[in-house]
Amino acid sequence: MPQPAILASLLALLPAVGFLLLFGLARRRGSCWRAALVHATIAWGVLVVLISESLSYPHWLTRRGLAIAWLTIDLVLAIIVWRLPGSAEKEEGERAEPVHSTESKAAEEKLSGLDKVLLAGVGLILLLTAITTLAGAPNHGDVMSYHLPRIVFWLQNRSVEFFPTNDGRQLHQPPGAEYAVMQFHSLSGGDRLDGMIQWFGFALSAVFASLIAQRMGAGRRAQTLAAVFCVTMPHSIVQATNGKNDCVAACLLAAMVYYALSFRDEPSLAKMSGIGASLGLALLTKGTIYFFAPPLLLALAITWPKKFWPRALKYAPLGIALAVALNAGQWARNYQLSGSPVGPDNEWGARFGNDRITPAITFANILKNCALHMRTPSERVNRFLELGITKVVAAAGADVNDPGTNWGGTQAIFRIPNRPMSESYATNTWHFLLILITLSVFIFSLKRWRQSQARACALSAIGLIFAFGIFCAVLKWQGGSARFHVPLFVLWSVPVAIMLTRVRAASAFPLIAGLLLLLALPWAVNTSRRSMLPNNEYCIFKRSRLELYLSYRPELLESYVAAAESVRRTGCRRIGLVSELDMTEYPMLVLLGVERGDSEVRHAAVVHPSKMYSLRHSEFSPCAIVCPQCWELRLKEYASRFDCKLKFPKVTVLAAKSGDSLSPCPPP
């Protein structure tokens, strides 16, 4: 192995070692292994944010800066773990007895072999998705257009400060998950590990859900089912390997729920700090958390004994301060750019939120969002469901195709997506059905939920219902909105698991769990753009990373390669890139050699409000302009500065004028 590759592998271990040391520290302080994972995840996330923000101000956000920061942290943590005496005492509440009868407990003992089989199935899905993540390449449209491009520019600028771009999502979208991705990206020298942050969010969500189930009084059987539920959701599986951030957000929201339940059993400053830190990290990761977290926190706070409320009010300022501090940097940058700490309410005139909020519109959006998980193999049945929802919504006084409530305006028509293996339109049909069954059982058996532990489960379900309702009331419906529901589905796993193991249908538990695992296996090995199957067009073992990057836009491959090669032949190292909203930008940045340091790339012809940041790079004078998916009008200001124009089917390149120190403009 070449020496640089060895160095990159060793450097990439530094953040991972930090996580393991935090886990070891939590274990030595008496936490069970699952609780220790929660503590380590949140503490590690806080360190990631602190490192990213603190190194940005002096522009030390480089591989060397990150390596020094993590090496220092690892050494300090190692000394603390070494010197800290071990503790055999578990955290209060982590040994909480499940609310089950003696007979039920005995039955669960008999299921220990089945539990192992089901957990082996969970492990198999985690293994298959990990292989896909490591062997494949991130290639979701959003990842190619703003998740990874923003990382490339952060590292080039040595700071997470905003930069001029025509895709504002590279700036204002919450960057929490990308901070972690960026650090592995920099230390490893490429994107091979980028998807693992999302994968770990996927895996940890299942662990955290099982721990939450235990906190709510569930036995081993229900805890196992909660984990099975989480790892078998089709949309979670495809999200786990695509480099986005929904699974990370789900993991962090689940951590917040765990700390809120822990505070009920042991109200302490540490638990409140956990609530604040996990909430802050979740808000920094996904904008939907602003709608999901408040009703969940309120519902769980109701479960706290009244005698703990004075302490809760006393400790709350620290929790709030932590959440604010973690988001302060991004909020400040957003406020400077758009006048709002959470960023603009639109992108290029398309509003994210509903034009108005009424009961009828909220009801319509609830039905439309539920419909995303109601797809069947029969197109006729799907059309029947669409027609039924359309009529019900019309009777309520709303329109399913109202451009004021559908993302995409007049072009957005309500349809149940019929792209079964798509990572953007995957549906959690069976899991949604289990949630509906849980709600039905809950409504018709309220007397079963009077005990304190069961009451927490019931209130969390109510919180989830309100969270979904607020989401539907505020945000426009999209055909791809199912990905936004992942955090809610993860938390629904707990009420579903507890219900199935507490009612008479508990005997169906092995069948339900087994079916979920069997139905999930095809997703774990095969999606439309990342597949382990040799006969798939985009088999991860047969296609190059560049081909995988562009699997959703294969028509761009030839033009991108030719355009980058033409720029390389000029010898130009200062390149202007003309961007647009939702442009496939990352593959071009890779081809231009930005990450290898072969060139410096800045966005050119910026008309987005972020053009105000162009002054930071006023000395930058490009000797070539690359315009993928180009609007000719964007090149007008450069026409007099470049005497060579190369047109490829999907890319236009302007090369330096004659007399420049570079070689003459090459032929296409």
C-alpha positions as CSV (number, residue, x, y, z in Angstrom):
1,M,0.0,0.0,0.0
2,P,1.4,3.4,-0.9
3,Q,2.6,5.5,2.1
4,P,0.0,8.3,1.6
5,A,-2.8,5.7,1.7
6,I,-1.4,4.2,5.0
7,L,-1.2,7.7,6.5
8,A,-4.7,8.5,5.4
9,S,-6.0,5.2,7.0
10,L,-4.2,6.0,10.3
11,L,-5.5,9.6,10.4
12,A,-9.1,8.5,9.7
13,L,-8.9,6.3,12.8
14,L,-8.4,9.3,15.1
15,P,-12.1,10.3,15.3
16,A,-13.1,6.7,15.6
17,V,-10.6,6.2,18.5
18,G,-12.1,9.2,20.2
19,F,-15.6,7.7,20.0
20,L,-14.3,4.4,21.4
21,L,-12.6,6.2,24.3
22,L,-15.8,8.1,25.0
23,F,-17.7,4.8,25.0
24,G,-15.1,3.3,27.4
25,L,-15.3,6.3,29.6
26,A,-19.1,5.9,29.9
27,R,-18.7,2.2,30.6
28,R,-16.2,2.9,33.4
29,R,-18.7,5.3,34.9
30,G,-21.2,2.5,35.2
31,S,-23.4,2.9,32.1
32,C,-24.8,-0.2,30.4
33,W,-23.4,-0.7,26.9
34,R,-26.4,0.8,25.1
35,A,-26.5,3.8,27.4
36,A,-22.8,4.2,26.9
37,L,-23.3,4.3,23.1
38,V,-25.8,7.1,23.6
39,H,-23.4,9.1,25.8
40,A,-20.5,8.5,23.5
41,T,-22.5,9.5,20.4
42,I,-23.7,12.8,21.9
43,A,-20.3,13.7,23.4
44,W,-18.5,12.8,20.1
45,G,-21.0,14.9,18.1
46,V,-20.4,17.9,20.4
47,L,-16.6,17.5,19.9
48,V,-17.1,17.3,16.1
49,V,-19.1,20.6,16.1
50,L,-16.5,22.3,18.4
51,I,-13.6,21.2,16.3
52,S,-15.3,22.3,13.0
53,E,-16.3,25.7,14.3
54,S,-13.2,26.5,16.3
55,L,-10.8,25.6,13.5
56,S,-12.7,27.6,11.0
57,Y,-12.2,31.0,12.6
58,P,-8.3,31.0,12.2
59,H,-8.8,29.0,8.9
60,W,-7.1,26.0,10.3
61,L,-9.7,23.6,9.0
62,T,-7.1,21.3,7.2
63,R,-6.1,17.7,7.5
64,R,-3.2,18.7,9.7
65,G,-5.5,20.9,11.9
66,L,-8.1,18.1,12.3
67,A,-5.4,15.5,13.0
68,I,-3.8,17.6,15.7
69,A,-7.2,18.3,17.3
70,W,-8.3,14.7,17.4
71,L,-4.9,13.4,18.5
72,T,-4.9,15.9,21.4
73,I,-8.5,14.9,22.4
74,D,-7.7,11.2,22.1
75,L,-4.6,11.6,24.4
76,V,-6.6,13.5,27.0
77,L,-9.5,10.9,26.9
78,A,-7.0,8.0,27.1
79,I,-5.5,9.5,30.3
80,I,-8.9,10.1,31.8
81,V,-10.1,6.5,31.0
82,W,-6.8,5.1,32.4
83,R,-6.9,7.1,35.6
84,L,-10.7,6.9,36.2
85,P,-11.6,4.0,38.6
86,G,-14.1,1.6,37.3
87,S,-17.7,1.5,38.6
88,A,-19.8,-1.6,38.9
89,E,-22.9,0.4,39.7
90,K,-25.3,1.0,36.7
91,E,-27.0,4.3,36.2
92,E,-30.3,4.6,38.1
93,G,-33.2,3.5,35.9
94,E,-31.2,1.4,33.5
95,R,-32.2,-1.7,35.4
96,A,-35.8,-0.8,35.3
97,E,-38.0,-3.9,35.5
98,P,-40.3,-4.4,32.5
99,V,-44.0,-4.1,33.2
100,H,-44.9,-7.7,32.5
101,S,-46.4,-10.5,34.4
102,T,-44.4,-13.5,35.7
103,E,-45.9,-15.7,33.0
104,S,-44.9,-13.2,30.3
105,K,-41.3,-13.0,31.7
106,A,-41.1,-16.8,31.6
107,A,-42.4,-16.8,28.0
108,E,-39.7,-14.4,27.1
109,E,-37.0,-16.7,28.6
110,K,-38.2,-19.4,26.2
111,L,-37.7,-17.0,23.3
112,S,-34.1,-16.4,24.0
113,G,-33.1,-18.6,21.0
114,L,-35.5,-16.8,18.8
115,D,-34.2,-13.4,20.0
116,K,-30.7,-14.5,18.9
117,V,-32.0,-15.5,15.5
118,L,-33.8,-12.2,15.0
119,L,-30.8,-10.2,16.2
120,A,-28.6,-12.2,13.8
121,G,-31.0,-11.0,11.1
122,V,-30.6,-7.4,12.3
123,G,-26.8,-7.9,12.2
124,L,-27.0,-9.3,8.6
125,I,-28.8,-6.3,7.3
126,L,-26.4,-4.0,9.1
127,L,-23.5,-5.9,7.5
128,L,-24.9,-5.8,4.0
129,T,-25.6,-2.1,4.2
130,A,-22.1,-1.4,5.6
131,I,-20.6,-3.3,2.6
132,T,-22.7,-1.3,0.2
133,T,-21.7,1.9,1.9
134,L,-18.0,1.2,1.8
135,A,-17.7,-0.5,-1.6
136,G,-20.2,1.8,-3.4
137,A,-20.2,5.5,-3.7
138,P,-22.6,8.2,-2.5
139,N,-24.8,9.2,-5.5
140,H,-28.1,10.6,-4.3
141,G,-29.0,13.8,-6.2
142,D,-28.9,16.0,-3.1
143,V,-25.6,14.5,-2.0
144,M,-24.1,15.3,-5.4
145,S,-25.5,18.8,-5.6
146,Y,-25.0,20.2,-2.1
147,H,-24.1,17.7,0.7
148,L,-20.7,16.9,-0.6
149,P,-19.9,20.0,-2.6
150,R,-20.2,22.1,0.5
151,I,-17.7,19.9,2.2
152,V,-15.2,20.3,-0.7
153,F,-15.5,24.1,-0.4
154,W,-15.2,24.1,3.3
155,L,-11.9,22.2,3.1
156,Q,-10.7,24.4,0.2
157,N,-11.5,27.5,2.2
158,R,-10.2,26.0,5.4
159,S,-13.4,27.2,7.1
160,V,-17.1,26.5,7.3
161,E,-17.9,30.2,6.6
162,F,-20.4,30.9,3.8
163,F,-19.1,31.3,0.2
164,P,-20.7,32.5,-3.0
165,T,-22.9,29.9,-4.8
166,N,-26.1,29.7,-6.8
167,D,-27.3,26.7,-4.8
168,G,-28.1,28.2,-1.4
169,R,-28.6,24.8,0.2
170,Q,-24.8,24.5,0.3
171,L,-25.0,27.3,2.8
172,H,-28.2,27.5,4.8
173,Q,-29.1,23.8,5.2
174,P,-28.2,22.4,8.7
175,P,-24.6,21.1,8.5
176,G,-24.3,18.9,11.5
177,A,-24.0,15.5,9.7
178,E,-21.7,17.1,7.1
179,Y,-19.3,18.3,9.8
180,A,-18.7,14.7,10.8
181,V,-18.5,13.6,7.1
182,M,-16.1,16.4,6.4
183,Q,-13.7,15.3,9.1
184,F,-13.5,11.8,7.8
185,H,-13.4,13.1,4.2
186,S,-10.4,15.2,5.0
187,L,-8.5,12.8,7.2
188,S,-9.0,9.8,4.8
189,G,-8.3,11.9,1.7
190,G,-11.5,11.1,-0.1
191,D,-15.1,10.1,0.1
192,R,-14.7,6.4,0.8
193,L,-15.9,6.8,4.4
194,D,-18.4,9.6,3.8
195,G,-21.4,7.3,3.9
196,M,-20.5,5.7,7.2
197,I,-21.8,8.6,9.2
198,Q,-25.3,8.0,7.9
199,W,-24.8,4.2,8.3
200,F,-23.9,4.6,11.9
201,G,-27.0,6.8,12.4
202,F,-29.0,3.9,10.9
203,A,-27.4,1.3,13.2
204,L,-27.4,3.4,16.4
205,S,-31.1,4.3,15.8
206,A,-32.0,0.6,16.3
207,V,-29.9,0.4,19.4
208,F,-31.3,3.6,20.9
209,A,-34.9,2.5,20.1
210,S,-34.4,-0.8,21.9
211,L,-33.0,1.2,24.9
212,I,-36.0,3.5,24.8
213,A,-38.3,0.5,24.8
214,Q,-36.5,-0.8,27.9
215,R,-36.9,2.6,29.6
216,M,-40.6,2.4,28.9
217,G,-40.9,-1.0,30.6
218,A,-40.6,-3.3,27.6
219,G,-39.1,-6.7,28.0
220,R,-36.4,-8.3,25.8
221,R,-39.0,-9.4,23.2
222,A,-40.3,-5.9,22.6
223,Q,-36.8,-4.5,22.6
224,T,-35.8,-6.9,19.9
225,L,-38.8,-6.1,17.9
226,A,-38.1,-2.4,18.1
227,A,-34.6,-3.0,16.7
228,V,-36.0,-5.2,13.9
229,F,-38.6,-2.5,13.1
230,C,-35.9,0.1,12.7
231,V,-33.4,-1.8,10.5
232,T,-36.1,-3.2,8.2
233,M,-37.7,0.0,7.0
234,P,-37.0,0.3,3.3
235,H,-36.5,4.0,3.4
236,S,-34.0,3.7,6.3
237,I,-32.1,1.0,4.5
238,V,-31.6,3.1,1.3
239,Q,-30.9,6.2,3.4
240,A,-28.2,4.3,5.3
241,T,-26.0,3.9,2.2
242,N,-26.6,7.2,0.3
243,G,-24.7,9.8,2.3
244,K,-27.6,12.0,3.4
245,N,-28.6,12.9,7.0
246,D,-32.0,11.5,7.8
247,C,-30.7,8.5,9.8
248,V,-28.3,10.7,11.7
249,A,-31.2,13.0,12.6
250,A,-33.3,10.0,13.7
251,C,-30.4,8.7,15.9
252,L,-30.0,12.1,17.6
253,L,-33.8,12.6,18.1
254,A,-33.9,9.1,19.7
255,A,-31.0,10.1,22.0
256,M,-33.0,13.2,23.1
257,V,-36.0,10.9,23.9
258,Y,-33.7,8.6,25.9
259,Y,-32.4,11.5,28.0
260,A,-35.9,12.8,28.6
261,L,-37.0,9.4,29.9
262,S,-33.8,9.1,32.0
263,F,-34.6,12.5,33.6
264,R,-37.9,11.1,34.7
265,D,-36.1,8.4,36.7
266,E,-33.1,10.4,37.8
267,P,-33.4,14.2,37.5
268,S,-29.9,15.5,37.3
269,L,-27.8,18.2,35.6
270,A,-26.1,15.5,33.5
271,K,-29.5,14.2,32.1
272,M,-30.6,17.8,31.3
273,S,-27.3,18.4,29.6
274,G,-27.9,15.3,27.5
275,I,-31.3,16.6,26.5
276,G,-29.9,19.9,25.5
277,A,-26.9,18.5,23.6
278,S,-28.8,15.9,21.7
279,L,-31.5,18.4,20.8
280,G,-28.9,20.9,19.7
281,L,-27.1,18.3,17.5
282,A,-30.4,17.2,16.0
283,L,-31.4,20.8,15.2
284,L,-28.0,21.3,13.6
285,T,-28.5,18.2,11.5
286,K,-32.1,18.4,10.0
287,G,-34.6,21.2,9.8
288,T,-37.5,18.9,10.4
289,I,-36.4,18.5,14.0
290,Y,-37.8,22.0,14.7
291,F,-41.2,20.4,14.2
292,F,-40.6,17.0,15.7
293,A,-38.8,17.8,18.9
294,P,-41.1,20.3,20.8
295,P,-44.2,18.1,20.9
296,L,-42.1,15.0,21.9
297,L,-40.3,16.9,24.6
298,L,-43.6,18.2,26.0
299,A,-45.2,14.8,25.9
300,L,-42.3,13.2,27.7
301,A,-42.0,16.1,30.2
302,I,-45.6,15.3,31.3
303,T,-44.4,11.9,32.5
304,W,-42.0,13.6,35.0
305,P,-43.2,13.4,38.6
306,K,-44.4,16.8,39.9
307,K,-41.7,16.7,42.6
308,F,-39.0,16.8,39.9
309,W,-40.3,19.9,38.1
310,P,-38.5,22.4,40.3
311,R,-35.3,20.7,39.5
312,A,-36.2,20.6,35.8
313,L,-36.8,24.4,35.8
314,K,-33.5,24.8,37.6
315,Y,-31.5,22.8,35.1
316,A,-33.4,23.8,32.0
317,P,-31.2,26.9,31.3
318,L,-28.2,24.7,30.9
319,G,-29.9,22.5,28.4
320,I,-31.2,25.4,26.4
321,A,-27.8,27.0,26.5
322,L,-26.1,23.9,25.1
323,A,-28.7,23.6,22.3
324,V,-28.2,27.3,21.4
325,A,-24.4,27.1,21.6
326,L,-24.2,24.2,19.2
327,N,-26.2,26.1,16.6
328,A,-24.9,29.6,17.3
329,G,-22.4,29.6,14.5
330,Q,-24.8,28.4,11.8
331,W,-27.6,30.6,13.0
332,A,-25.3,33.6,12.9
333,R,-24.2,32.9,9.3
334,N,-27.8,32.3,8.2
335,Y,-28.9,35.5,9.9
336,Q,-26.2,37.5,8.1
337,L,-27.2,36.0,4.7
338,S,-31.0,35.9,4.9
339,G,-32.1,37.7,8.0
340,S,-33.3,34.5,9.6
341,P,-31.3,32.2,11.9
342,V,-32.8,29.1,10.3
343,G,-32.2,30.3,6.8
344,P,-34.5,31.6,4.1
345,D,-38.1,30.3,3.7
346,N,-37.6,29.6,0.0
347,E,-35.0,28.6,-2.5
348,W,-35.1,30.5,-5.8
349,G,-38.7,31.6,-5.1
350,A,-40.0,28.2,-4.2
351,R,-41.2,28.3,-0.6
352,F,-40.6,25.4,1.7
353,G,-43.6,26.0,3.8
354,N,-47.3,26.1,3.0
355,D,-48.6,29.4,1.7
356,R,-51.3,29.3,4.4
357,I,-52.1,27.0,7.3
358,T,-55.7,25.9,7.9
359,P,-57.3,22.8,9.3
360,A,-58.4,21.6,5.9
361,I,-54.8,22.1,4.4
362,T,-53.3,20.3,7.4
363,F,-55.8,17.4,7.0
364,A,-55.0,17.2,3.3
365,N,-51.3,17.1,3.9
366,I,-51.6,14.5,6.6
367,L,-53.5,12.2,4.1
368,K,-51.0,13.0,1.3
369,N,-48.0,12.2,3.5
370,C,-49.6,9.0,4.7
371,A,-50.3,8.0,1.1
372,L,-46.5,7.9,0.5
373,H,-46.4,4.8,2.6
374,M,-49.5,3.2,1.1
375,R,-48.1,2.1,-2.3
376,T,-49.1,-1.4,-3.4
377,P,-47.8,-3.5,-6.2
378,S,-51.1,-2.9,-8.0
379,E,-51.2,0.3,-10.0
380,R,-55.0,0.0,-10.1
381,V,-55.2,-0.1,-6.3
382,N,-52.8,2.9,-6.1
383,R,-55.0,5.0,-8.4
384,F,-58.1,4.0,-6.4
385,L,-56.3,5.2,-3.2
386,E,-55.4,8.5,-4.9
387,L,-59.0,9.0,-6.1
388,G,-60.3,8.3,-2.6
389,I,-57.9,10.7,-0.9
390,T,-58.7,13.3,-3.5
391,K,-62.4,13.1,-2.9
392,V,-62.0,13.1,0.9
393,V,-59.7,16.1,0.8
394,A,-62.2,17.9,-1.6
395,A,-65.0,17.2,0.9
396,A,-62.9,18.8,3.6
397,G,-62.5,22.0,1.5
398,A,-59.0,21.6,0.2
399,D,-57.3,20.6,-3.1
400,V,-54.7,17.8,-3.3
401,N,-53.0,19.6,-6.2
402,D,-53.0,23.1,-4.6
403,P,-49.7,24.7,-5.7
404,G,-49.6,26.5,-2.4
405,T,-49.3,23.3,-0.5
406,N,-47.3,21.1,-2.9
407,W,-43.5,21.5,-3.5
408,G,-43.0,22.3,-7.1
409,G,-45.9,24.6,-7.6
410,T,-48.2,24.0,-10.5
411,Q,-46.0,21.1,-11.7
412,A,-46.5,19.1,-8.5
413,I,-49.4,16.7,-8.9
414,F,-50.4,14.4,-6.1
415,R,-49.5,10.9,-7.0
416,I,-48.5,7.8,-5.0
417,P,-44.9,7.3,-6.3
418,N,-44.6,4.1,-8.3
419,R,-40.8,3.7,-8.1
420,P,-40.5,0.7,-5.7
421,M,-36.7,0.5,-5.5
422,S,-36.0,4.2,-5.6
423,E,-34.1,5.7,-2.7
424,S,-36.1,8.9,-3.0
425,Y,-39.5,7.3,-3.2
426,A,-39.2,4.1,-1.2
427,T,-42.1,3.4,1.1
428,N,-42.4,1.9,4.6
429,T,-45.7,0.2,3.8
430,W,-45.7,-2.7,6.3
431,H,-44.3,-0.5,9.1
432,F,-46.9,2.1,8.4
433,L,-49.6,-0.6,8.7
434,L,-48.2,-1.7,12.0
435,I,-48.4,1.9,13.2
436,L,-52.0,2.1,12.2
437,I,-52.7,-1.2,14.0
438,T,-50.9,0.2,17.1
439,L,-53.1,3.3,17.1
440,S,-56.2,1.2,16.8
441,V,-55.3,-1.0,19.7
442,F,-54.3,2.0,21.7
443,I,-57.6,3.8,21.2
444,F,-59.7,0.7,22.0
445,S,-57.7,-0.4,25.0
446,L,-56.9,2.8,27.0
447,K,-57.3,1.0,30.3
448,R,-54.1,-1.0,29.5
449,W,-52.0,2.2,29.5
450,R,-52.6,3.5,33.0
451,Q,-49.4,2.2,34.6
452,S,-46.6,4.8,34.8
453,Q,-44.3,3.0,32.3
454,A,-47.1,2.3,29.8
455,R,-48.2,5.9,30.3
456,A,-44.9,7.1,29.0
457,C,-45.3,5.0,25.9
458,A,-48.8,6.3,25.3
459,L,-47.7,9.9,25.7
460,S,-44.8,9.4,23.4
461,A,-47.2,8.1,20.8
462,I,-49.4,11.2,21.3
463,G,-46.3,13.3,20.9
464,L,-45.4,11.6,17.6
465,I,-48.9,12.2,16.3
466,F,-48.6,15.9,17.1
467,A,-45.1,16.1,15.6
468,F,-46.4,14.6,12.4
469,G,-49.4,17.0,12.4
470,I,-47.2,20.0,12.8
471,F,-44.9,18.8,10.1
472,C,-47.8,18.5,7.7
473,A,-49.3,21.8,8.7
474,V,-46.2,23.8,8.1
475,L,-44.3,22.2,5.2
476,K,-45.4,21.6,1.7
477,W,-46.0,18.0,0.5
478,Q,-43.4,16.4,-1.8
479,G,-43.4,13.2,-3.6
480,G,-40.1,12.4,-1.9
481,S,-41.2,13.5,1.6
482,A,-41.0,9.9,2.9
483,R,-37.4,10.5,3.8
484,F,-38.4,13.2,6.2
485,H,-40.5,10.7,8.2
486,V,-37.6,8.4,9.1
487,P,-37.0,9.9,12.6
488,L,-40.7,9.5,13.4
489,F,-40.8,5.9,12.2
490,V,-37.7,5.1,14.4
491,L,-39.5,6.4,17.5
492,W,-42.8,4.7,16.5
493,S,-40.9,1.4,16.7
494,V,-41.2,1.5,20.5
495,P,-45.1,1.8,20.8
496,V,-45.4,-0.8,18.0
497,A,-43.1,-3.3,19.7
498,I,-44.7,-2.8,23.1
499,M,-48.2,-3.1,21.7
500,L,-47.4,-6.3,19.8
501,T,-45.9,-8.0,22.9
502,R,-48.6,-6.9,25.3
503,V,-51.9,-7.8,23.5
504,R,-53.2,-11.2,22.5
505,A,-51.5,-10.7,19.1
506,A,-48.1,-11.3,20.9
507,S,-48.1,-14.9,19.6
508,A,-47.7,-13.4,16.1
509,F,-44.5,-11.7,17.1
510,P,-42.1,-14.2,15.6
511,L,-44.0,-14.2,12.3
512,I,-44.1,-10.4,12.1
513,A,-40.5,-9.9,13.0
514,G,-39.4,-12.7,10.6
515,L,-41.4,-11.3,7.7
516,L,-40.0,-7.8,8.3
517,L,-36.5,-9.2,8.1
518,L,-37.2,-11.2,5.0
519,L,-38.9,-8.3,3.2
520,A,-35.9,-6.1,4.1
521,L,-33.2,-8.3,2.6
522,P,-33.8,-7.4,-1.1
523,W,-33.4,-3.7,-0.1
524,A,-30.2,-4.5,1.8
525,V,-28.6,-5.9,-1.3
526,N,-30.2,-4.0,-4.2
527,T,-31.4,-0.5,-4.9
528,S,-31.7,1.2,-8.2
529,R,-28.3,2.9,-8.0
530,R,-26.3,0.9,-5.6
531,S,-26.5,-2.8,-5.9
532,M,-24.6,-5.9,-4.8
533,L,-26.2,-8.0,-7.5
534,P,-23.9,-8.7,-10.5
535,N,-26.7,-8.3,-13.1
536,N,-27.7,-4.9,-11.9
537,E,-26.7,-2.0,-14.1
538,Y,-25.0,-0.3,-11.2
539,C,-23.4,-3.1,-9.4
540,I,-21.0,-1.6,-6.8
541,F,-18.3,-4.2,-7.6
542,K,-18.3,-3.6,-11.3
543,R,-18.8,0.2,-11.8
544,S,-16.2,2.9,-11.1
545,R,-16.8,5.5,-8.5
546,L,-17.3,8.1,-11.1
547,E,-19.9,6.0,-12.9
548,L,-21.6,5.5,-9.5
549,Y,-21.6,9.2,-8.7
550,L,-23.5,9.8,-12.0
551,S,-25.8,6.8,-11.9
552,Y,-28.8,9.1,-11.6
553,R,-27.5,11.3,-14.5
554,P,-25.5,8.9,-16.7
555,E,-25.9,11.2,-19.7
556,L,-23.5,13.6,-18.0
557,L,-20.6,11.2,-17.7
558,E,-19.0,11.7,-21.2
559,S,-19.3,15.5,-21.2
560,Y,-18.0,15.8,-17.6
561,V,-14.9,13.7,-18.4
562,A,-14.2,15.5,-21.6
563,A,-14.7,19.0,-20.1
564,A,-12.4,18.3,-17.2
565,E,-9.8,16.8,-19.5
566,S,-9.9,19.9,-21.7
567,V,-9.3,22.1,-18.7
568,R,-6.5,19.9,-17.5
569,R,-4.7,20.3,-20.9
570,T,-4.7,24.0,-20.6
571,G,-2.7,23.8,-17.3
572,C,-5.2,26.1,-15.7
573,R,-5.4,25.8,-11.9
574,R,-7.8,28.6,-11.1
575,I,-11.2,27.5,-12.4
576,G,-14.6,29.2,-12.2
577,L,-17.6,26.8,-11.8
578,V,-21.0,28.2,-12.9
579,S,-23.5,26.5,-10.6
580,E,-27.3,26.2,-10.6
581,L,-29.8,25.0,-8.1
582,D,-29.7,21.2,-7.9
583,M,-26.8,20.9,-10.3
584,T,-24.7,17.7,-10.2
585,E,-21.6,19.5,-8.9
586,Y,-19.5,17.0,-6.9
587,P,-18.4,14.7,-9.7
588,M,-17.1,17.8,-11.6
589,L,-15.2,19.0,-8.5
590,V,-13.6,15.5,-8.3
591,L,-12.6,15.5,-12.0
592,L,-11.1,19.0,-11.7
593,G,-8.8,17.7,-8.9
594,V,-9.9,20.1,-6.2
595,E,-9.5,17.5,-3.4
596,R,-6.1,16.6,-4.6
597,G,-5.0,20.2,-4.6
598,D,-4.5,20.2,-8.3
599,S,-6.8,23.2,-8.8
600,E,-8.7,26.0,-7.0
601,V,-12.3,26.2,-7.9
602,R,-14.7,29.1,-7.0
603,H,-18.3,29.6,-8.1
604,A,-18.6,32.1,-11.0
605,A,-21.5,34.1,-12.3
606,V,-23.2,34.1,-8.9
607,V,-26.6,35.8,-8.8
608,H,-27.8,34.3,-5.5
609,P,-27.7,36.6,-2.5
610,S,-24.5,34.8,-1.4
611,K,-22.6,36.8,-4.0
612,M,-21.9,39.1,-1.1
613,Y,-19.2,36.7,-0.1
614,S,-17.3,37.1,-3.4
615,L,-15.3,40.0,-1.7
616,R,-13.6,37.4,0.4
617,H,-11.9,36.0,-2.7
618,S,-11.6,39.2,-4.7
619,E,-8.0,38.2,-5.7
620,F,-9.3,35.1,-7.5
621,S,-9.1,35.4,-11.3
622,P,-10.1,32.3,-13.1
623,C,-8.3,31.2,-16.2
624,A,-11.0,28.8,-17.2
625,I,-14.8,28.7,-16.7
626,V,-16.7,25.4,-16.5
627,C,-20.5,25.6,-16.9
628,P,-22.3,22.3,-16.5
629,Q,-26.0,22.3,-17.6
630,C,-25.2,25.8,-18.6
631,W,-27.4,28.9,-19.2
632,E,-25.6,30.8,-21.9
633,L,-26.7,34.1,-20.2
634,R,-24.5,33.2,-17.2
635,L,-21.4,33.3,-19.5
636,K,-22.1,36.7,-20.9
637,E,-19.9,38.6,-18.5
638,Y,-16.9,36.3,-19.3
639,A,-17.3,36.6,-23.2
640,S,-14.7,39.3,-23.5
641,R,-12.2,37.7,-21.2
642,F,-11.8,34.3,-22.9
643,D,-11.2,33.6,-26.5
644,C,-11.9,29.9,-26.6
645,K,-15.3,28.3,-26.1
646,L,-15.6,24.5,-26.1
647,K,-19.1,23.0,-26.2
648,F,-19.8,19.5,-25.0
649,P,-23.3,18.0,-25.0
650,K,-23.8,18.9,-21.3
651,V,-21.0,21.2,-20.5
652,T,-19.5,24.5,-21.8
653,V,-15.9,25.4,-21.1
654,L,-14.3,28.9,-21.6
655,A,-10.5,28.8,-21.8
656,A,-7.9,31.5,-21.3
657,K,-7.3,34.3,-23.8
658,S,-4.3,34.1,-26.2
659,G,-1.2,35.5,-24.6
660,D,-1.9,34.0,-21.2
661,S,0.9,32.1,-19.7
662,L,-1.1,28.9,-20.3
663,S,-1.0,26.7,-23.3
664,P,-3.3,27.5,-26.2
665,C,-6.9,26.4,-25.9
666,P,-7.1,22.7,-26.8
667,P,-9.6,21.2,-29.2
668,P,-12.5,19.4,-27.8
